[in-house]
Amino acid sequence: MSADMNRAEGPPGLPTFAEAFRVWLKIGFLSFGGPAGQIALMHRILVEEKRWIGEARFLHALNYCMLLPGPEAQQLATYVGWLLHRTAGGLAAGLLFVLPGFFVILALSTAYAVFEGTTALQTVFFGLKAAVLAIVVEAVLRVGKRALKNRLMIAVAAAAFVGIFALGVPFPIIVLAAGLLGLAGGRLRPDLFAVGGGHQGKGVVVEGLIDRLPPHTLPSLAHALRTAALWATIWAAPIFAVLLLQGGDGTLAAIGWFFSKMAVVTFGGAYAVLSYVAQEAVGSLGWLRPGEMLDGLAMAETTPGPLILVLSFVGFLASMRAPAGLDPLLAGLIGATLTTWVTFAPCFLWIFAGAPWVESIRQNKLLAAALSTITAAVVGVILNLAVWFALHVLFREVGALEAGPLSLAWPRWATIDWGAAVLSLGAMVAMLRFRVGMIWTLAASAAAGAVIRLVL
C-alpha cells in the first residue's frame, strides 16, 4: 500500500491528488438523498463538470459496484478515486464519503442518548418517522420497478417476503438461496433470469480523461491476494482487539461479529439489510426498542453519506447500554466507531482487490443471473421492512399472531395512532404523487408532527 501512496499523483492531464481531495470533500458534505441522489451528484461533478471520467467508464464502474455487498455509492467513489490516484485516491474518496455523515450521526446519537425520553425529542421524531415510512415505501416501488420484470421474479420477491416476515428466515439465508436459484436458472432459462439491475446511460455520452486506463488497473493475482490479505487484517484487527480486552461475551464483540456478517450479505442496498438488522437488534439481541430503529433511520436520512450509517446509531446505543465499566457515552462512541469500521472496511477490500478484475466479472452471465435473482428477493425484504415500520409507526402496540410455523407481527387495532396515519399518508402523497424531495418531505413532516403533538 505504501508504494501506491508514494505514486498518488496519477498520469499527466489528470487532476492532482490535492484537487481531487477537495472534490471528494465537497461530495462528502453534499451527498444527501440516498444512493440515487449520491450517484447523480457524482455523475454531475465527475462526468459532466470535471470530465475526469467518461460516461461509459462511470457506468462500467457503477455496474461493478452494484454487484458488491455494501453501499454502492460509497464504493463507486472509492473506485473512481482508485482509478485516478491509486490506493491513496481510493482511500480519500471512500473515507471522505463516509466521515462527514459519521460525525453528524455521532453528534445526533449523543444528543439522542442525553435527551432520551424527553417530550422535545419525541415531538421531533414523531413527524420524522412518518416521512421515513413514506421513503421506505417509495424504495419498494423504485427497486421493484427495476427488478421485477417477469412473473418468476415477482414470485421470488413474494417468497422472500413470506420467508422473512412470516417464517423468520434470516436475511443471509434468503440471499444465498436467491443466488443459488439464479445460478441454476441462469443455465436452464437465461431469458427469465437475466433481467433487472444495472444502470443504463441516457443522453450524450461524455468522454473523460480516465478512459485511457492507467497501468495500475491491470489485473494481477499476486496483487489481488496481497491486497485481500491486507484489508482482511485491517477489517478484523479491532475485533481481535476487543476479544483480547473484553473476551467474546461482551457487547462490543457481538457488535463486531454481527456487523461484519452484515458487511458481506448487504446486497440490494441499505433498506434490505435494515430489515434484518431491525429484527435482530430489536428482537433477538435486545439492543434497541422498536421506535428507536425508526429514529435512527430518520437521522440517517437527514445526514450526508450512506444511509447504512444508521448502523452506527445502532452500535452506539447497544454499547452505551452495556458499557462494561466504561462511561456510557464513551462506550457508545467506541461501539459506533467499531460498527462503522467493520461495515466499511470490507468496501475497500472489494474495490482494491477486485476492481482490476471487473471486466471478467461483468461478462459472467451466470453471475448476472444470480444478482438479478438476489435483487428480486431484496424487493421482498424491503417490503418486509416497510410493513415492519408501518406497524410500529401507525400502532402504539404490536403483538404476534401464531399459526403453526407462521409467526406474524400483528397490530392491536385499538391502539392506532391517527395522527401518525395522517402524517404518513401525507408524506406518501407528497413523494409519490407530487415528487417532493426527501429532505423537504422530512422537514415538512417534522414540522407537521410538532403541530399535531402540540394540538392533541
VEXDREN-2710 file (C-alpha; in Angstrom, 1 decimal):
% VEXDREN-2710
k/r/px/py/pz
1/MET/0.0/0.0/0.0
2/SER/2.9/2.4/0.7
3/ALA/4.2/2.1/-2.8
4/ASP/0.8/3.2/-4.1
5/MET/0.7/6.1/-1.6
6/ASN/4.1/7.4/-3.0
7/ARG/2.8/7.4/-6.6
8/ALA/-0.6/9.0/-6.0
9/GLU/-0.3/11.9/-8.4
10/GLY/-1.7/10.0/-11.4
11/PRO/-1.0/10.2/-15.1
12/PRO/-0.4/13.6/-16.9
13/GLY/-3.6/15.5/-17.6
14/LEU/-5.5/14.2/-14.7
15/PRO/-6.2/16.3/-11.6
16/THR/-3.6/16.3/-8.8
17/PHE/-4.3/14.5/-5.6
18/ALA/-5.0/17.8/-3.9
19/GLU/-7.5/18.9/-6.5
20/ALA/-9.3/15.5/-6.3
21/PHE/-9.2/15.6/-2.5
22/ARG/-11.1/18.9/-2.5
23/VAL/-13.7/17.5/-4.8
24/TRP/-14.2/14.3/-2.7
25/LEU/-14.6/16.5/0.4
26/LYS/-17.3/18.5/-1.4
27/ILE/-19.1/15.4/-2.4
28/GLY/-18.9/14.0/1.1
29/PHE/-20.7/17.1/2.5
30/LEU/-23.3/17.2/-0.3
31/SER/-24.2/13.5/-0.5
32/PHE/-27.8/13.7/0.7
33/GLY/-30.7/11.9/-0.9
34/GLY/-29.7/8.2/-0.6
35/PRO/-27.9/6.2/-3.3
36/ALA/-29.8/7.6/-6.3
37/GLY/-29.1/11.2/-5.3
38/GLN/-25.5/10.5/-4.4
39/ILE/-24.8/8.7/-7.7
40/ALA/-26.5/11.6/-9.6
41/LEU/-24.3/14.1/-7.7
42/MET/-21.1/12.2/-8.6
43/HIS/-22.2/11.9/-12.2
44/ARG/-22.8/15.7/-12.4
45/ILE/-19.5/16.6/-10.8
46/LEU/-17.1/13.9/-12.1
47/VAL/-18.6/13.3/-15.6
48/GLU/-20.3/16.4/-16.7
49/GLU/-18.4/19.2/-14.9
50/LYS/-14.9/17.9/-14.4
51/ARG/-14.8/15.3/-17.1
52/TRP/-12.3/13.2/-15.2
53/ILE/-14.2/10.1/-16.1
54/GLY/-16.3/9.3/-19.2
55/GLU/-19.9/8.2/-19.3
56/ALA/-19.1/4.6/-20.3
57/ARG/-16.4/4.3/-17.7
58/PHE/-18.6/5.7/-15.0
59/LEU/-21.5/3.3/-15.8
60/HIS/-19.0/0.4/-16.0
61/ALA/-17.7/1.2/-12.5
62/LEU/-21.3/1.6/-11.2
63/ASN/-22.4/-1.7/-12.5
64/TYR/-19.5/-3.4/-10.8
65/CYS/-20.3/-1.7/-7.5
66/MET/-23.9/-2.9/-7.8
67/LEU/-22.6/-6.5/-7.8
68/LEU/-21.0/-6.0/-4.4
69/PRO/-22.4/-6.1/-0.9
70/GLY/-22.4/-2.7/0.8
71/PRO/-23.2/0.8/-0.2
72/GLU/-22.8/1.1/-3.9
73/ALA/-22.4/4.9/-3.9
74/GLN/-19.5/4.9/-1.5
75/GLN/-17.9/2.1/-3.4
76/LEU/-18.3/4.0/-6.6
77/ALA/-16.5/7.0/-5.1
78/THR/-13.7/4.6/-3.9
79/TYR/-13.5/3.0/-7.4
80/VAL/-13.2/6.4/-9.2
81/GLY/-10.7/7.7/-6.6
82/TRP/-8.6/4.5/-7.1
83/LEU/-8.7/4.9/-10.9
84/LEU/-7.4/8.5/-10.6
85/HIS/-4.8/8.2/-7.8
86/ARG/-4.4/4.5/-6.9
87/THR/-4.8/3.4/-3.3
88/ALA/-4.4/6.9/-1.9
89/GLY/-7.1/8.2/-4.2
90/GLY/-9.5/5.4/-3.3
91/LEU/-9.0/5.9/0.4
92/ALA/-9.5/9.7/0.2
93/ALA/-12.7/9.3/-1.9
94/GLY/-14.2/6.5/0.2
95/LEU/-13.3/7.9/3.6
96/LEU/-14.5/11.4/2.8
97/PHE/-17.8/10.0/1.5
98/VAL/-18.4/8.5/5.0
99/LEU/-16.7/10.7/7.6
100/PRO/-18.9/13.8/7.4
101/GLY/-22.1/11.8/7.9
102/PHE/-20.4/9.6/10.6
103/PHE/-19.5/12.6/12.7
104/VAL/-23.0/14.0/12.4
105/ILE/-24.5/10.6/13.4
106/LEU/-22.2/10.5/16.4
107/ALA/-23.4/14.0/17.5
108/LEU/-27.0/13.1/16.9
109/SER/-26.7/9.8/18.7
110/THR/-25.1/11.5/21.7
111/ALA/-27.9/14.1/21.8
112/TYR/-30.4/11.3/21.5
113/ALA/-28.9/9.4/24.4
114/VAL/-28.8/12.5/26.6
115/PHE/-32.3/13.7/25.8
116/GLU/-33.9/10.2/25.5
117/GLY/-37.4/10.2/26.8
118/THR/-37.9/14.0/26.8
119/THR/-41.0/15.5/25.2
120/ALA/-39.0/17.6/22.8
121/LEU/-37.1/14.6/21.3
122/GLN/-40.3/12.6/21.0
123/THR/-42.0/15.6/19.2
124/VAL/-39.2/15.9/16.7
125/PHE/-39.1/12.2/15.8
126/PHE/-42.9/11.8/15.7
127/GLY/-43.1/13.5/12.3
128/LEU/-39.8/12.2/11.0
129/LYS/-41.0/8.6/11.5
130/ALA/-44.0/9.2/9.2
131/ALA/-41.7/10.5/6.5
132/VAL/-39.3/7.6/6.9
133/LEU/-42.2/5.2/6.3
134/ALA/-43.1/7.0/3.0
135/ILE/-39.4/6.9/2.0
136/VAL/-39.2/3.1/2.5
137/VAL/-42.5/2.6/0.6
138/GLU/-41.0/4.7/-2.3
139/ALA/-37.9/2.5/-2.2
140/VAL/-40.0/-0.7/-2.5
141/LEU/-41.7/0.7/-5.6
142/ARG/-38.5/2.0/-7.1
143/VAL/-36.5/-1.2/-6.7
144/GLY/-39.5/-3.3/-7.6
145/LYS/-40.0/-1.5/-10.9
146/ARG/-36.4/-2.1/-11.8
147/ALA/-36.1/-5.7/-10.6
148/LEU/-39.4/-7.4/-11.1
149/LYS/-39.6/-7.8/-14.9
150/ASN/-41.5/-11.1/-15.1
151/ARG/-43.7/-13.3/-13.0
152/LEU/-40.8/-15.5/-11.9
153/MET/-39.1/-12.5/-10.3
154/ILE/-42.3/-11.5/-8.7
155/ALA/-42.6/-15.0/-7.2
156/VAL/-39.1/-14.7/-5.9
157/ALA/-39.9/-11.4/-4.2
158/ALA/-43.1/-12.9/-2.7
159/ALA/-41.3/-15.9/-1.4
160/ALA/-38.6/-13.7/0.2
161/PHE/-41.3/-11.6/1.9
162/VAL/-43.1/-14.6/3.3
163/GLY/-39.8/-16.2/4.4
164/ILE/-38.5/-13.2/6.4
165/PHE/-41.9/-11.8/7.6
166/ALA/-43.8/-14.9/8.5
167/LEU/-41.2/-17.7/8.9
168/GLY/-38.3/-15.7/10.4
169/VAL/-35.8/-16.9/7.8
170/PRO/-32.5/-15.0/8.3
171/PHE/-31.6/-12.5/5.6
172/PRO/-28.3/-14.2/4.7
173/ILE/-30.1/-17.4/4.0
174/ILE/-32.5/-15.6/1.7
175/VAL/-29.6/-14.0/-0.2
176/LEU/-27.8/-17.4/-0.5
177/ALA/-31.0/-19.2/-1.7
178/ALA/-31.8/-16.5/-4.2
179/GLY/-28.2/-16.5/-5.5
180/LEU/-28.2/-20.3/-6.0
181/LEU/-31.5/-20.2/-7.7
182/GLY/-30.2/-17.6/-10.1
183/LEU/-27.1/-19.6/-10.9
184/ALA/-29.2/-22.7/-11.7
185/GLY/-31.8/-20.7/-13.5
186/GLY/-29.2/-18.8/-15.5
187/ARG/-28.1/-22.1/-17.0
188/LEU/-31.6/-23.5/-17.7
189/ARG/-33.6/-20.4/-18.6
190/PRO/-31.3/-17.4/-19.0
191/ASP/-34.1/-15.5/-20.7
192/LEU/-36.1/-15.4/-17.4
193/PHE/-33.2/-14.7/-15.0
194/ALA/-31.0/-12.2/-16.8
195/VAL/-33.3/-9.3/-16.1
196/GLY/-33.3/-6.2/-13.9
197/GLY/-30.4/-4.5/-12.2
198/GLY/-27.8/-2.3/-13.9
199/HIS/-27.9/1.4/-14.9
200/GLN/-28.2/2.5/-18.5
201/GLY/-26.8/5.7/-19.7
202/LYS/-29.1/8.4/-21.2
203/GLY/-28.4/11.4/-23.3
204/VAL/-25.0/12.5/-24.6
205/VAL/-22.1/10.2/-23.9
206/VAL/-19.3/12.1/-22.2
207/GLU/-15.7/11.2/-22.7
208/GLY/-13.3/11.6/-19.8
209/LEU/-9.5/11.6/-19.1
210/ILE/-9.6/8.4/-17.2
211/ASP/-11.0/6.5/-20.2
212/ARG/-7.3/6.0/-21.1
213/LEU/-6.8/3.4/-18.3
214/PRO/-3.6/3.6/-16.4
215/PRO/-1.3/0.6/-15.9
216/HIS/-2.3/0.0/-12.2
217/THR/-5.8/-1.1/-13.3
218/LEU/-4.4/-4.3/-15.0
219/PRO/-5.3/-7.5/-13.0
220/SER/-2.7/-9.4/-11.1
221/LEU/-3.5/-12.4/-9.0
222/ALA/-0.5/-11.8/-6.7
223/HIS/-1.5/-8.2/-6.1
224/ALA/-5.1/-9.2/-5.5
225/LEU/-4.1/-11.8/-2.9
226/ARG/-1.8/-9.4/-1.1
227/THR/-4.4/-6.7/-1.1
228/ALA/-7.1/-9.0/0.1
229/ALA/-4.9/-10.2/3.0
230/LEU/-4.0/-6.7/4.0
231/TRP/-7.6/-5.4/4.1
232/ALA/-8.9/-8.6/5.7
233/THR/-6.4/-7.9/8.5
234/ILE/-7.4/-4.2/8.7
235/TRP/-11.1/-5.4/8.9
236/ALA/-10.5/-7.9/11.6
237/ALA/-8.0/-6.0/13.8
238/PRO/-10.4/-4.2/16.0
239/ILE/-12.5/-7.3/16.6
240/PHE/-9.4/-9.2/17.8
241/ALA/-8.5/-6.2/20.0
242/VAL/-12.0/-6.3/21.6
243/LEU/-11.6/-10.0/22.2
244/LEU/-8.3/-9.5/24.0
245/LEU/-9.7/-6.7/26.1
246/GLN/-13.2/-7.9/26.9
247/GLY/-13.4/-11.6/25.8
248/GLY/-16.0/-13.0/23.5
249/ASP/-19.1/-12.5/25.6
250/GLY/-19.3/-8.7/25.7
251/THR/-21.5/-6.4/23.6
252/LEU/-18.5/-5.0/21.6
253/ALA/-17.5/-8.5/20.5
254/ALA/-21.1/-9.1/19.5
255/ILE/-21.2/-5.8/17.6
256/GLY/-18.0/-6.7/15.7
257/TRP/-19.2/-10.1/14.6
258/PHE/-22.8/-9.1/13.8
259/PHE/-21.9/-6.2/11.6
260/SER/-19.0/-8.0/9.9
261/LYS/-21.6/-10.6/8.9
262/MET/-23.8/-7.8/7.6
263/ALA/-21.0/-6.4/5.5
264/VAL/-20.8/-9.5/3.3
265/VAL/-24.5/-10.0/2.8
266/THR/-25.8/-6.5/2.2
267/PHE/-26.8/-7.0/-1.4
268/GLY/-29.6/-4.7/-2.5
269/GLY/-28.6/-1.6/-0.5
270/ALA/-29.3/-0.3/2.9
271/TYR/-33.1/-0.8/3.0
272/ALA/-32.6/-4.6/2.5
273/VAL/-30.1/-5.1/5.4
274/LEU/-32.0/-2.7/7.7
275/SER/-34.9/-5.1/7.7
276/TYR/-32.8/-7.9/9.1
277/VAL/-30.9/-5.6/11.5
278/ALA/-34.1/-4.1/12.8
279/GLN/-35.5/-7.5/13.6
280/GLU/-32.2/-8.8/15.2
281/ALA/-31.3/-5.7/17.1
282/VAL/-34.8/-5.2/18.5
283/GLY/-35.9/-8.8/18.8
284/SER/-33.2/-11.3/19.2
285/LEU/-30.4/-9.1/20.6
286/GLY/-32.5/-6.5/22.5
287/TRP/-30.1/-3.7/21.7
288/LEU/-32.9/-1.2/20.7
289/ARG/-36.6/-0.7/21.2
290/PRO/-38.8/-0.8/18.0
291/GLY/-39.3/3.0/17.8
292/GLU/-35.6/3.7/18.2
293/MET/-34.7/1.9/14.9
294/LEU/-37.1/4.3/13.2
295/ASP/-35.4/7.2/14.9
296/GLY/-32.0/6.1/13.8
297/LEU/-33.2/5.8/10.2
298/ALA/-34.7/9.3/10.4
299/MET/-31.3/10.6/11.5
300/ALA/-29.5/8.8/8.6
301/GLU/-32.0/10.1/6.1
302/THR/-31.2/13.7/7.1
303/THR/-27.4/13.5/7.1
304/PRO/-24.9/13.3/4.3
305/GLY/-23.3/10.0/3.5
306/PRO/-24.5/6.4/3.0
307/LEU/-27.9/5.5/4.6
308/ILE/-26.2/2.4/6.1
309/LEU/-24.6/4.8/8.7
310/VAL/-27.8/4.2/10.7
311/LEU/-25.9/1.1/11.9
312/SER/-23.5/3.5/13.7
313/PHE/-26.5/4.7/15.7
314/VAL/-27.4/1.0/16.5
315/GLY/-23.9/0.3/17.6
316/PHE/-23.8/3.5/19.8
317/LEU/-27.0/2.6/21.7
318/ALA/-26.1/-1.1/22.0
319/SER/-22.7/-0.3/23.6
320/MET/-23.9/2.6/25.7
321/ARG/-26.5/0.3/27.4
322/ALA/-23.8/-2.3/28.2
323/PRO/-20.8/-0.1/28.9
324/ALA/-18.7/-2.9/30.7
325/GLY/-17.3/-0.5/33.3
326/LEU/-16.8/2.4/30.8
327/ASP/-18.5/5.8/30.9
328/PRO/-21.7/5.1/28.9
329/LEU/-21.2/7.8/26.3
330/LEU/-17.6/6.7/25.8
331/ALA/-18.8/3.1/25.4
332/GLY/-21.3/4.4/22.9
333/LEU/-18.6/6.2/20.9
334/ILE/-16.5/3.0/20.8
335/GLY/-19.5/0.9/19.7
336/ALA/-20.4/3.3/16.9
337/THR/-16.8/3.5/15.7
338/LEU/-16.4/-0.3/15.7
339/THR/-19.7/-0.7/13.9
340/THR/-18.6/1.8/11.2
341/TRP/-15.2/0.2/10.9
342/VAL/-16.4/-3.3/10.3
343/THR/-19.2/-2.1/8.0
344/PHE/-17.0/0.0/5.6
345/ALA/-13.5/-1.7/5.8
346/PRO/-14.8/-4.5/3.5
347/CYS/-15.8/-2.0/0.9
348/PHE/-12.2/-1.1/0.4
349/LEU/-11.2/-4.7/0.1
350/TRP/-13.8/-5.3/-2.6
351/ILE/-12.6/-2.4/-4.6
352/PHE/-8.8/-2.5/-4.2
353/ALA/-8.7/-6.3/-4.7
354/GLY/-11.5/-6.8/-7.2
355/ALA/-11.7/-3.7/-9.4
356/PRO/-8.9/-4.8/-11.7
357/TRP/-10.9/-8.0/-12.5
358/VAL/-14.1/-6.0/-13.2
359/GLU/-14.3/-6.9/-16.9
360/SER/-14.3/-10.7/-16.4
361/ILE/-16.9/-10.3/-13.6
362/ARG/-19.2/-8.1/-15.6
363/GLN/-19.1/-10.5/-18.5
364/ASN/-20.1/-13.5/-16.4
365/LYS/-23.8/-14.2/-17.4
366/LEU/-24.4/-16.7/-14.6
367/LEU/-23.2/-14.1/-12.0
368/ALA/-25.5/-11.6/-13.6
369/ALA/-28.4/-14.0/-13.3
370/ALA/-27.6/-14.7/-9.7
371/LEU/-27.5/-11.0/-8.9
372/SER/-30.8/-10.4/-10.7
373/THR/-32.4/-13.0/-8.6
374/ILE/-30.9/-11.6/-5.4
375/THR/-32.2/-8.2/-6.4
376/ALA/-35.7/-9.6/-6.8
377/ALA/-35.5/-11.2/-3.4
378/VAL/-34.4/-7.9/-1.9
379/VAL/-37.7/-6.4/-3.1
380/GLY/-39.5/-8.8/-0.7
381/VAL/-37.1/-8.0/2.1
382/ILE/-37.6/-4.2/1.7
383/LEU/-41.3/-4.8/1.6
384/ASN/-40.9/-6.6/5.0
385/LEU/-39.1/-3.5/6.3
386/ALA/-42.0/-1.3/5.1
387/VAL/-44.6/-3.5/6.8
388/TRP/-42.5/-3.6/10.0
389/PHE/-42.0/0.1/10.0
390/ALA/-45.7/0.7/9.3
391/LEU/-46.8/-1.4/12.2
392/HIS/-44.6/0.4/14.6
393/VAL/-45.4/3.9/13.3
394/LEU/-49.1/3.5/13.0
395/PHE/-49.9/1.5/16.1
396/ARG/-48.8/2.0/19.7
397/GLU/-48.9/-1.7/20.4
398/VAL/-47.9/-4.6/18.2
399/GLY/-48.3/-8.2/19.1
400/ALA/-47.8/-11.6/17.4
401/LEU/-50.2/-14.0/15.6
402/GLU/-49.0/-17.6/15.9
403/ALA/-50.3/-20.3/13.4
404/GLY/-48.1/-23.4/13.3
405/PRO/-44.8/-22.5/11.7
406/LEU/-46.0/-19.0/11.0
407/SER/-45.3/-16.1/13.4
408/LEU/-46.8/-12.8/12.2
409/ALA/-46.3/-9.4/13.7
410/TRP/-49.9/-8.2/14.3
411/PRO/-51.2/-4.8/15.4
412/ARG/-53.6/-4.2/18.2
413/TRP/-56.1/-2.3/16.2
414/ALA/-57.5/-0.2/19.1
415/THR/-54.1/1.4/19.5
416/ILE/-53.9/3.0/16.1
417/ASP/-52.3/6.5/16.1
418/TRP/-54.4/8.6/13.8
419/GLY/-52.0/11.5/13.8
420/ALA/-49.2/9.2/12.6
421/ALA/-51.5/7.7/10.0
422/VAL/-52.5/11.1/8.6
423/LEU/-48.8/12.2/8.5
424/SER/-47.7/9.1/6.8
425/LEU/-50.4/9.3/4.1
426/GLY/-49.5/13.0/3.5
427/ALA/-45.8/12.1/3.2
428/MET/-46.6/9.3/0.7
429/VAL/-48.8/11.6/-1.4
430/ALA/-46.1/14.3/-1.4
431/MET/-43.3/11.9/-2.5
432/LEU/-45.2/9.5/-4.8
433/ARG/-47.7/11.9/-6.4
434/PHE/-46.1/15.3/-6.4
435/ARG/-42.4/14.1/-6.4
436/VAL/-41.4/16.2/-3.4
437/GLY/-37.8/15.7/-2.5
438/MET/-36.8/13.6/0.5
439/ILE/-35.3/16.4/2.6
440/TRP/-38.3/18.7/2.1
441/THR/-40.7/15.8/2.9
442/LEU/-38.7/15.1/6.1
443/ALA/-38.7/18.8/7.1
444/ALA/-42.4/19.2/6.4
445/SER/-43.3/16.0/8.3
446/ALA/-41.3/17.0/11.3
447/ALA/-43.0/20.4/11.4
448/ALA/-46.5/19.0/10.9
449/GLY/-45.8/16.3/13.6
450/ALA/-44.8/19.0/16.1
451/VAL/-48.0/20.9/15.4
452/ILE/-50.1/17.7/15.9
453/ARG/-48.4/16.9/19.1
454/LEU/-48.9/20.4/20.5
455/VAL/-52.6/20.3/19.5
456/LEU/-53.5/16.8/20.6
END
